[in-house]
Every structure is written in C-alpha cells, then in structure tokens.
Amino acid sequence: MAGKREIALLTGWLLVATSASAQQPVPNGNDKGGDKLNVALNALAPSAKGCMMTFVAENDLATPISKIAFELALFNDKNAVDRITVLDFRDLPVGKKRVRQFDMPNVKCEGISRVIINDTTVCDGPAAGECKAGLATRSETSVPFEG
C-alpha cells in the first residue's frame, strides 16, 4: 500500500501532466501540421533511360505554390556527388499531395547512396524564403533524402 508521501507525489505529478496537456492545442480537421513543405523520396526504380525517381510532395504552408523547382545533388556509392540537377515539381496546392516522377538518364538506382535538396531554385506563391524554411524531407526508401 502506498504511503501518504507517494500518494502526494503521484497526485502532484497527475496535476502537472493534466495541466500541461490542457495547454496543448487540440488538432482539428483544418490543422495540417502547418508551415511545412513535405517532400518524400517515395521510390527508385530502374527505367529504360536510367533511374525513375518518385517523390510525394504536400504543401502545408499557408499559401498555394504555383511553381516550385528543387536543385538536387545525387551522391554515388563512393559518397561523391555524381550529378546536380533541377527538378520542376510544378504547382503544389495547399493540403493536396502530388506525386512527381523524374527519369534520370544514365543513372543506376543501385548506385545512388544519398539525395540532397541543395536549393529551392523557384518558389512562386509563398513569401520569400518560406519554401526553403518550411522544407521537411523524408525517405521511404533505403536511400537517405535530406533537405
């Protein structure tokens, strides 16, 4: 049986935990996590030209993006930059996921060790700097994808 001191400590801890959780905003249907531009490397697949790269992007910024392009650096199996290329993701409406595929000629998928978004070369719509500042990347493949 717990002593008075343990019960007092437990009660105090519960009050603190309840107070902290009461101060947290409760997500609603309109809250998308806000202020993020989510870009995921979804798949790499061999193609007739080289390697087909598939990305899934979702704009959770406050405004739609009418045109966005990223400069990507592809690293080879020796961790050296194999190439730098600009990919046009076109438009990204607020809250809508878009799948974009890019066929990378003369690139072997198994030779890609890492992909980095080096820069956001075009971002039409949001205020200056929002696309780069809000960028959140992840990889759904074994190849790391960084922003």
Secondary structure, 3 states (H helix, E strand, C coil): CCCHHHHHHHHHHHHHHHHHHHHCCCCCCCCCCCCCEEEEEEEEEECCCEEEEEEEEEECCCCCEEEEEEEEEEECCCCCEEEEEEEEEEEECECCEEEEEEEEECCCHHHCCEEEEEEEEEEECCCCCHHHHCEEEEECCCCCEEC
